[in-house]
Structure formats: structure tokens, C-alpha cells
Amino acid sequence: MTFAAFTSALIVRQGGANDWKHLTLPPILYLNTLVLIVSSITLEMARRQIGAYMTGPRGRTSPPSRWLYVTLGLGLLFVVGQYVAWLQLRAQGLFLATNPNASFFYVLTGVHALHVSGGLGGLVRVIRRLNASVLRKSTLDATLRYWHFMGALWVYLLLLLWMKL
């Protein structure tokens, strides 16, 4: 709902603005998109391995957390990439208060990065519970849904920013 409200505000603000100036999106955003898509793939690989591990005999093998660590690393890379995008905008002289579209860029990408950071916390929780052999399927499923939603939301936001800014 937060992002729906931001989208509505962006469209209304742009429609009635004579101070709206086109903004060129930092190229790293496209790499960030690829990183987030790949992280969803690695998370699905982790889900499959964890499912097999949880239904099989646990004493013979160590928990399959490798793909979770890869997903965690990709998520961290995404957040760092967002910071690099903000640095690229700063280098162009665009700050939060420079103009309305720059403000929307910083707010939308910043709030999304905060949500992704929450997903990273969820991944850490799943890894800890898996390694302690107390991971419940519902915890894993909720984390996966949240992570995939953040990825889909990012694709939406990138398209919105590309079309409107």
C-alpha cells in the first residue's frame, strides 16, 4: 500500500507540475535488477534443497544453507548498488530536495532498500534456524514470499521510474 500511495502521489505531482525535469536513471539500476532476479533464482534453489533436507534423514548431511548465503550476498549487493545509484545522482548534482522527480527517486528507492534489508534479516533468521535444525516450513515460505515480492516490486518501481522520471 505504501508504494501504491507513492505511485499515486508521483502521478498527481507530475501531472500538475511545471517544475518537473526529466531524470536519467543511473545505469547501475539495470544491473541491480539482474542481481535481484538472480537472487530469487538462488532462493528457489535453496528452497528445493531445504525441502529435500527437511524430509530426508538429517543426521547424514549438513544443512543446505549455501544457496541461502548466495541469496544473502546478492541482496547485500543490491543494497550497495542502490547506494551507488544515489552516489551517481549526487555526482550529477541531484539531491533529495533538488527537484520533485529526484525526491521521488530517492524516496522510492530508499524505502524499497529498507524493505529489502528487512528481507535480508528474514534470510538470516532462516539460515540460523536451518543450521540449528529448527526451521519450520512456514518460516521458510513466508521469507520466500516476501523476498520474491520485493523482487517483483523492484521491477515495477524500475518501470515506473523509467516511464515517469
Buried (B, 14 or more C-beta within 10 A) or exposed (E): EEBEEBBEEBEEBBEEEEEBEEBEBBEBBEBBBEBBBBBBBBBBBBBEBBEEBBEEEEEEEEBBBEBBEBBBBBBBBBBBBBEBBBEBBEEEEBEBEBBBBBBBBBBBBBBBBEBBBEBBEBBEBBBEBBEEEEBEEEBBEEBBEBBBEBBEBBEEBBEBBEEBB
